[in-house]
């Protein structure tokens, strides 16, 4: 009589996540699933020029970066435009690519840019790859960050002066 053994346990695949940190009340770690479940998903049809592969056409879905950061409680006074306008966001990807945005670009009282933390690219979920920063108002793709690992929010100058 042969003895059946249980199959080896499946390797646990840890979902890609990003750290949200800086001058915020509620720092934390968010997976792509968290981004999809906790915030309204917006859509962006984009065309941008890539230095290495020319014109790119994509459809992205994900929450507005502004909504995610506002939920984390940035430590500016929301009633004071000048206080909000001195905040920056630095976004880093797994491949070392990074960029900086100003809060004023995202803020509805200023630029109101619909910058996304994409959870889907052309209909495919990004759970394994990680979220992608999408700046639909940019003509080139330099600020599109793949596999976002960190979003830092902070004031300039750092001492508030």
N, C-alpha and C positions, 0 to 999 in steps of 0.2 A: 504494500500500500504506500503510495507516495504521499509525502507530507507537503501541503501547500503552505507557503509562507506569504506574509503580507508584502505587498510591493514596498519598495523603499519610499520614505516620505518625499513628497514633491518638494523641490527647492522653493523656498519662499522668496518671491520676487518682491522686493521693497519698492513701493511706488515712489516715483520721483517727487521731490518736495522742494519748496523754497522757504528760506528763512525771511521773516519780516521783522526788521529791527530798526533801532535808532531812537529818535526823539518821539516815541509813541507810548501810549499808556498800556497797550496790550501786545507786546511782541509775541511772536510765535512761529510755528512751522505749518505750512499749508501744502497739501497735495493737490494735484490736478482735480481729483475727485471732490476735495473741499471747495475748490474754486467753482466747480460746476454746481455743487449742491447748495452753497450758501448765498450766491449772488445771481442776479438776473444775467442771463447769457445774451450778449449783444452779438450782432453779425457785422462783419466788415468785408466787403469785396475790395481787394486792393490790387493795385498795379504799382510796382516800384522797379527801379533799375538796380541791378546787382552788378558790381564791378567785375565779377568773374564769369557771370553767366547771362548777362543782358537783362531784358525785360522779364519780369516775373508776374504771374497772375495767380492769386490765391483767394480763398474764402476762409476767413477765420471766425471762430466763435469763442466767446469768453466774457468774463465780467470786466467792467471798466476798472482800470487800475485805481482811479480816484475813489470808487466805492470801497474797494478792498482796504485802501489806506485809511479812509475815513472811519471804517469799522474798527481799525486798530487804535484810533484815538490819537491823531497827531497832536502834539502839545503846543499848537498855535491857538491864538484867540480867534475863533471863527468869525467874530463880528468885526475884526480889524483887518482890512484888506492888506495893509502894508505888512502886518505880521505874517499873514499867509504867504505873501509874495516873496518872502525871504527864504522859504523852504525849498529844499532840493531833494531829488530822489536819485539814488545811484542803483543801477540794476546790473547784476553780474550773471553770466552764464557758465555752464559746466566747462566749456572750451576756453574760458579765460576772457572771452569777449565781454565788454562792459560799456555802459553809456550813462549819461546823466540827463535828467529832465528837470525842469523847474515846476514847482507846484502851480505857478501861474499858467503854465501851458495847459494843465488839466482842469483848473478851477473854472467853474461856470461863469464867474464874474470877469474872467480874463480870456484865455485862449479857448477854453471849453473843448480841447482836443479829445476825441473819443479813443484814447489809448487803452488797449486791451491787454489782459493777461490771458492769452488764448488757451483754451482747453481742447479745441479741435482745430485741425488744419485740413481743409478740403474734405470735410466730413469724417476724417479719421481722428479718433481720440488720441490725446497726447499723454495719457496717464503714464506710460513707460518712459517716454522721451523727456517729459517735463514741459511745463508751461512755456509759452513763447510771448515775449513782449512784442506788441504790434502797434506801430505808430502810423495809422492810416493817412495822416496829413503829410508825411514825408515822401518826397519824390525818389529818394534812394533808400536802399535797404540797410544802411549802416547802423541804424538804431533798432533794427529787428534782432532781438537777442533770443537765441534758441536755448532750450534747456535751462531756464532761469533757476538759479540757485539762491539768489539773495536780492532782496529789495531793502535798501537802507533809506530812511527818511530822516532829514535833519535840517537844522537852521544854519544860515550863513549870515553873519559870522557865527561860529560855533558858540561863542560866549554871550550872544544876544546883543552885542554892542555895535 
